[in-house]
Amino acid sequence: MKLLTTIAAVLISISAYSQDYVEYDNGTFSQNGEQLSMEQAAHLIEEYQAGWQAQVNFRRGIRFNRRATHEGRRSRNLMGAGVGVYGLLSAGGAYGIGYLWANPLFGYPGDQEIATNYYLAGTAITALTVYSTVKISSIKYWQNKRDTSFNLVANKLNSIILRNQ
């Protein structure tokens, strides 16, 4: 009886191991225990005809992977600087409107409550800008986005492989 259960266990493990499931972990794809290059993963998407959504997610994952590595530092910093400049211009506009509204020399009624609201809006925009700039400049942010995109691709490939068996 022990021999029979051992043989059954070996056969089940062999059949489970021989399936062509694609696994993704921390920036690398693997199939049957062998690591795949990104070109091989792209070939699998074409081979199984995974659809345009899988191709889009794969391209996004590659772009996010580049930003998550050391070579993408310039891209991360430029994006952070762009968000920072845009946010500071928006905040400056809110402060400027508040200043103009509160200044009676420009012909406005000088309503301090409205001016205070613009000042508060400018402060909120500035705080949001600083938060977004720091977030976009971090490597962990891009690693999470990469993992999400590549996991979607791996799940799509596995569902097609399962359906074809």
Secondary structure, DSSP 8 states (H G I E B T S, - for coil): -HHHHHHHHHHHHHHHHTS--EEEETTEEEETTEEE-HHHHHHHHHHTT--HHHHHHHHHHHHHHHHHSGGGHHHHHHHHHHHHHHHHHHHHHHHHHHHHHH-GGGT----HHHHHHHHHHHHHHHHHHHHHHHHHT-HHHHHHHHHHHHHHHHHHHHHHHHHH-
